[in-house]
Amino acid sequence: MLQRFDDCKGRWVCSADPETGLVELKYKQVATSCIIAIGEEYKIQRDDTVTVLKRVSFDEIQSESYIMTA
C-alpha cells in the first residue's frame, strides 16, 4: 500500500510502497514513477530541499530530508 512521504518542510514529496518498491511522484504537470530494490536509494530534490528514500525491506522504506547548504 502506498505511503505518503513529506520533506523536512512538511511538503508532500512522493508516495511509495515498501512491498513492491514502487515510488510515484506527481508535481504540477509532471508525473513519474520508478521501482527501487531492497537496499537501493532514491533521491528527490525540490528547490533547496533533498529527500532520500531507502527501501530497507518488504515492510519499510526509510526517509531522510534536509536543506542543501551553499
Residue pairs with C-beta under 8 A, 6 or more apart in sequence:
1 17
1 19
2 15
2 16
2 17
2 22
2 24
3 15
3 16
3 17
3 18
3 61
4 12
4 15
5 12
5 13
5 14
5 15
5 16
5 51
5 53
5 61
5 63
6 12
6 13
6 65
7 13
7 46
7 49
7 51
7 65
8 49
8 51
8 65
8 66
8 67
9 49
9 65
9 67
11 46
11 49
13 25
13 44
13 46
13 51
13 65
14 23
14 24
14 25
14 44
14 51
14 53
15 23
15 24
16 22
16 23
16 24
16 53
16 55
16 61
18 55
18 57
18 58
18 59
18 60
18 61
19 58
19 59
20 35
21 35
21 36
21 37
21 38
21 40
21 55
22 33
22 34
22 35
23 33
23 34
23 35
23 36
23 42
23 53
24 31
24 32
24 33
25 31
25 32
25 33
25 44
27 46
34 42
36 42
36 53
36 55
37 55
38 55
38 56
38 57
38 58
39 54
39 55
39 56
40 54
40 55
41 52
41 53
41 54
42 52
42 53
42 54
43 50
43 51
43 52
43 53
44 50
44 51
44 52
44 53
45 51
45 68
48 67
48 68
49 65
49 66
49 67
49 68
50 65
50 66
50 67
50 68
51 63
51 64
51 65
52 63
52 64
52 65
53 61
53 62
53 63
54 61
54 62
54 63
54 64
55 61
56 62
